[in-house]
Amino acid sequence: MRLEELVRRLGSRYDVERWWPAESPWEIMVGAILVQRTAWENATMVLDDLRARGLLEVDAIDDLPLERLERLVRPAGFYRQKARSIKAMAAHLRGAHRSDPLGLLSKHPGSARKELLSLPGVGKETADAILLFAGRRPRFIAAAYVSRVLSRTGLFASQDYDEVQRYMEARLEPDPSTYARCYALMVQHARSTCRTRPLCDNCVLMDACAFTGRTGREGCLR
């Protein structure tokens, strides 16, 4: 099975048109930190609360006492670390970009990524999620879910973030919408069907998957 066939089949099963709903680039940036190591529903709960309180703005977050932000972020888990990361990002945007996320996101993608990676709590996956979904820049997010699907289907076996990213970007049109849709389809599949303990009987890829067919199963990643 080729990557194009995998994407076509997943597209016939999942609707990901509203994968990352948000009202602003800043909301996506905050969400990218909140969703780390937790379910999207928990991140959404915090975002909705911040919005309802009128706090989902760069300056509002920068002005907010850290202890209060920690309490508000708590439903997303790892609240102390996430609150510090969100505060640091707000302070950086306020000081370096006049509180405008687009000041950062409109820079050359390489420069913008380097700047994001310099912020506490922002790793490669989070930086690329911000670039793709908030900045609409063609940077594929090589998340662990993507590695799992690629490995189990026999397309590409690697857990190295950069290797997986290069594999995907070499085979997809360098278009933000294409990257976002492909990423969302693979993550949705990994969450709903291709889990740590996969639900193979309900898999749209079952007849062409190396994991299901036990061909090369020993080399598949968890």
C-alpha positions as CSV (number, residue, x, y, z in Angstrom):
1,M,0.0,0.0,0.0
2,R,1.2,3.5,-0.9
3,L,0.8,6.6,1.2
4,E,-1.7,8.0,-1.3
5,E,-3.9,4.9,-0.9
6,L,-3.7,5.1,2.9
7,V,-4.8,8.7,2.9
8,R,-7.7,7.9,0.5
9,R,-8.9,5.1,2.6
10,L,-8.7,7.0,5.9
11,G,-10.5,9.9,4.1
12,S,-13.4,7.6,3.3
13,R,-13.8,6.7,7.0
14,Y,-13.1,10.0,9.0
15,D,-14.4,13.5,8.7
16,V,-11.6,15.9,9.8
17,E,-12.7,19.1,8.1
18,R,-13.1,20.8,11.5
19,W,-10.1,19.1,13.1
20,W,-8.7,22.1,15.0
21,P,-11.5,24.7,15.4
22,A,-10.2,28.0,16.8
23,E,-11.1,31.7,16.6
24,S,-7.5,33.0,16.4
25,P,-3.9,32.0,15.9
26,W,-3.2,32.8,19.5
27,E,-5.9,30.3,20.6
28,I,-4.2,27.6,18.5
29,M,-0.9,28.5,20.1
30,V,-2.3,28.1,23.5
31,G,-4.1,24.9,22.5
32,A,-0.9,23.4,21.2
33,I,0.6,23.6,24.7
34,L,-2.5,22.6,26.5
35,V,-3.0,19.4,24.5
36,Q,0.4,18.1,25.3
37,R,0.1,14.7,27.1
38,T,-3.7,15.0,27.5
39,A,-6.9,14.4,25.5
40,W,-8.1,17.2,23.3
41,E,-11.3,17.4,25.3
42,N,-9.4,18.5,28.4
43,A,-7.6,21.2,26.4
44,T,-10.9,22.4,25.0
45,M,-12.3,22.7,28.4
46,V,-9.6,25.1,29.4
47,L,-9.8,27.1,26.2
48,D,-13.5,27.5,26.6
49,D,-13.1,28.7,30.2
50,L,-10.4,31.2,29.3
51,R,-12.5,32.5,26.5
52,A,-15.6,32.9,28.7
53,R,-13.5,34.8,31.2
54,G,-12.1,37.1,28.5
55,L,-8.6,35.9,29.1
56,L,-7.9,34.3,25.7
57,E,-5.7,37.3,24.6
58,V,-1.9,37.7,24.6
59,D,-1.9,40.7,27.0
60,A,-4.5,39.2,29.3
61,I,-2.4,36.0,29.7
62,D,0.8,38.0,30.2
63,D,-0.9,40.2,32.9
64,L,-2.5,37.2,34.7
65,P,-0.8,36.0,37.9
66,L,0.9,32.7,37.3
67,E,-0.9,31.1,40.3
68,R,-4.3,32.0,38.8
69,L,-3.4,30.7,35.4
70,E,-2.2,27.4,37.0
71,R,-5.6,27.0,38.5
72,L,-7.3,27.6,35.2
73,V,-5.1,25.3,33.3
74,R,-5.3,22.5,35.8
75,P,-8.0,20.4,33.9
76,A,-5.4,19.9,31.1
77,G,-2.9,18.3,33.4
78,F,0.7,19.2,34.0
79,Y,-0.7,22.5,34.9
80,R,2.4,24.2,36.4
81,Q,4.6,23.4,33.4
82,K,1.8,24.4,30.9
83,A,1.0,27.6,32.7
84,R,4.6,28.7,32.7
85,S,5.0,27.8,29.0
86,I,1.8,29.8,28.1
87,K,2.9,32.8,30.1
88,A,6.4,32.7,28.6
89,M,4.9,32.6,25.1
90,A,2.6,35.5,25.8
91,A,5.4,37.6,27.3
92,H,7.6,36.8,24.3
93,L,4.9,37.8,21.8
94,R,4.2,41.0,23.7
95,G,7.8,42.0,23.9
96,A,9.0,40.9,20.5
97,H,5.9,41.2,18.3
98,R,3.7,43.8,19.9
99,S,1.3,41.0,21.1
100,D,0.6,39.9,17.5
101,P,1.2,36.2,16.9
102,L,1.3,36.9,13.2
103,G,4.5,38.9,13.7
104,L,6.2,35.6,14.5
105,L,4.2,33.3,12.3
106,S,4.7,35.4,9.2
107,K,8.4,35.2,9.4
108,H,10.4,32.7,7.2
109,P,9.2,29.2,8.4
110,G,12.7,28.2,9.5
111,S,13.2,31.4,11.5
112,A,9.7,31.2,13.0
113,R,10.3,27.5,14.0
114,K,13.7,28.4,15.6
115,E,12.0,31.2,17.6
116,L,9.2,28.9,18.7
117,L,11.7,26.2,19.8
118,S,13.5,28.8,21.9
119,L,10.4,29.1,24.1
120,P,10.0,26.9,27.2
121,G,7.7,23.9,26.7
122,V,7.8,24.2,22.9
123,G,9.3,21.1,21.2
124,K,9.4,20.1,17.6
125,E,5.8,18.7,17.5
126,T,4.3,21.7,19.3
127,A,6.3,24.2,17.1
128,D,5.2,22.4,13.9
129,A,1.6,22.3,15.1
130,I,1.7,26.0,15.6
131,L,3.3,26.7,12.2
132,L,0.8,24.4,10.4
133,F,-2.5,25.2,12.1
134,A,-1.9,28.8,13.3
135,G,0.5,30.0,10.6
136,R,-0.7,27.9,7.7
137,R,2.9,27.0,6.9
138,P,3.7,23.7,5.2
139,R,5.4,21.9,8.0
140,F,4.2,18.3,8.6
141,I,3.7,17.2,12.3
142,A,5.5,13.9,12.7
143,A,3.7,12.9,15.9
144,A,4.0,9.5,17.5
145,Y,0.5,8.6,16.2
146,V,1.8,9.2,12.7
147,S,4.8,6.9,13.3
148,R,2.6,4.2,14.6
149,V,0.3,4.2,11.6
150,L,3.2,4.3,9.1
151,S,5.0,1.5,10.9
152,R,2.1,-0.9,11.3
153,T,1.0,-0.5,7.7
154,G,4.5,-1.3,6.6
155,L,5.1,2.1,4.9
156,F,7.9,3.4,7.1
157,A,9.3,2.2,10.4
158,S,10.9,4.9,12.5
159,Q,10.3,6.7,15.7
160,D,12.7,9.5,14.9
161,Y,10.8,12.7,14.5
162,D,13.0,14.2,11.8
163,E,13.0,11.0,9.7
164,V,9.3,10.6,9.8
165,Q,8.8,14.3,8.9
166,R,11.2,14.0,5.9
167,Y,9.4,10.9,4.8
168,M,6.0,12.6,4.8
169,E,7.1,15.9,3.3
170,A,8.9,14.1,0.4
171,R,5.6,12.4,-0.6
172,L,3.0,15.1,-0.1
173,E,2.3,18.3,-1.9
174,P,3.8,21.1,0.2
175,D,0.5,22.6,0.9
176,P,-0.8,23.4,4.4
177,S,-4.3,22.1,3.8
178,T,-2.9,18.8,2.5
179,Y,-0.5,18.4,5.4
180,A,-3.2,19.3,8.0
181,R,-5.7,16.8,6.5
182,C,-3.2,14.0,6.2
183,Y,-2.0,14.6,9.8
184,A,-5.6,14.8,11.2
185,L,-6.6,11.6,9.4
186,M,-3.7,9.6,10.7
187,V,-4.1,10.9,14.3
188,Q,-7.8,10.2,14.2
189,H,-7.2,6.7,13.0
190,A,-4.5,6.0,15.7
191,R,-6.8,7.3,18.4
192,S,-10.0,5.5,17.4
193,T,-8.7,2.2,15.8
194,C,-5.0,1.8,15.5
195,R,-4.5,2.1,19.3
196,T,-1.8,0.6,21.4
197,R,-4.0,-2.5,21.4
198,P,-5.4,-2.1,17.8
199,L,-9.0,-2.8,16.9
200,C,-8.0,-4.5,13.6
201,D,-11.5,-6.0,12.9
202,N,-12.9,-2.5,12.5
203,C,-10.0,-1.1,10.4
204,V,-10.5,0.4,7.0
205,L,-6.9,-0.6,6.2
206,M,-7.2,-4.2,7.4
207,D,-6.8,-6.0,4.1
208,A,-3.6,-4.1,3.2
209,C,-2.0,-3.7,6.6
210,A,1.3,-5.4,7.5
211,F,0.4,-5.5,11.2
212,T,-3.0,-7.3,10.5
213,G,-1.4,-9.7,8.1
214,R,1.5,-10.5,10.4
215,T,4.0,-9.7,7.6
216,G,6.9,-8.0,9.3
217,R,4.9,-7.7,12.5
218,E,7.9,-8.1,14.7
219,G,9.3,-4.9,13.4
220,C,6.2,-2.8,13.9
221,L,6.3,0.0,16.4
222,R,3.9,0.3,19.3
